[in-house]
Amino acid sequence: AHKNFILYSLQPNPITLEQLFTPQLLDCIRLGNEVWFIRLHPRQMHEMATIKDIFTKENLLGKVNIIEATQDPLPQLLANAKLHVTHSSGTAIEATFFGLKTILLNEIGLVSFPELIAKNQAIYIDYKDEDFVSKFKSYLTSLEKPEISPIFEQPIVSNLFP
């Protein structure tokens, strides 16, 4: 099974392909080390070829997985992803059952899932934000850093020289 990928749950209308695949988001895919699993919504299957074309044009087809991302059972994907990204998919709630954090890209998601944000299970980074790439990268980095153990918070200088 694939591991440590970024799962991107897409949405159909009213969210357009231009909104789903902004230059900033494509930069995140381009600059990161992770493979992105692009999961189409059942009502988007007719757009699969168009979405593939976007990645072909951007020379990013090798950094995304669309087929398995769309066909594999969602729980399997959530169990193996390192981060979930969506505009406002209810998958954000399912992700919490797997301890998986979500980046909400759209105000609709912000309004739909305030409790996820309150519980620190999701954050909101507006897909139109001009600092989107750096905010995305810093959140991803924060997830990779293990929590510092409280034992080591105090400097251990005092006992070294009795």
Rosetta blueprint (number, residue, H / E / L):
1 A L
2 H L
3 K L
4 N L
5 F E
6 I E
7 L E
8 Y E
9 S E
10 L L
11 Q L
12 P L
13 N L
14 P L
15 I L
16 T L
17 L H
18 E H
19 Q H
20 L H
21 F L
22 T L
23 P H
24 Q H
25 L H
26 L H
27 D H
28 C H
29 I H
30 R H
31 L H
32 G L
33 N L
34 E L
35 V L
36 W E
37 F E
38 I E
39 R E
40 L L
41 H L
42 P H
43 R H
44 Q H
45 M H
46 H H
47 E H
48 M H
49 A H
50 T H
51 I H
52 K H
53 D H
54 I H
55 F H
56 T H
57 K H
58 E L
59 N L
60 L L
61 L H
62 G H
63 K H
64 V E
65 N E
66 I L
67 I H
68 E H
69 A H
70 T H
71 Q H
72 D L
73 P L
74 L H
75 P H
76 Q H
77 L H
78 L H
79 A H
80 N H
81 A E
82 K E
83 L E
84 H E
85 V E
86 T E
87 H L
88 S L
89 S L
90 G L
91 T H
92 A H
93 I H
94 E H
95 A H
96 T H
97 F L
98 F L
99 G L
100 L L
101 K L
102 T E
103 I E
104 L E
105 L L
106 N L
107 E H
108 I H
109 G H
110 L H
111 V H
112 S H
113 F L
114 P H
115 E H
116 L H
117 I H
118 A H
119 K L
120 N L
121 Q L
122 A E
123 I E
124 Y E
125 I L
126 D L
127 Y L
128 K L
129 D L
130 E L
131 D L
132 F H
133 V H
134 S H
135 K H
136 F H
137 K H
138 S H
139 Y H
140 L H
141 T H
142 S H
143 L H
144 E H
145 K L
146 P L
147 E L
148 I L
149 S L
150 P H
151 I H
152 F H
153 E L
154 Q L
155 P L
156 I L
157 V L
158 S L
159 N L
160 L L
161 F L
162 P L
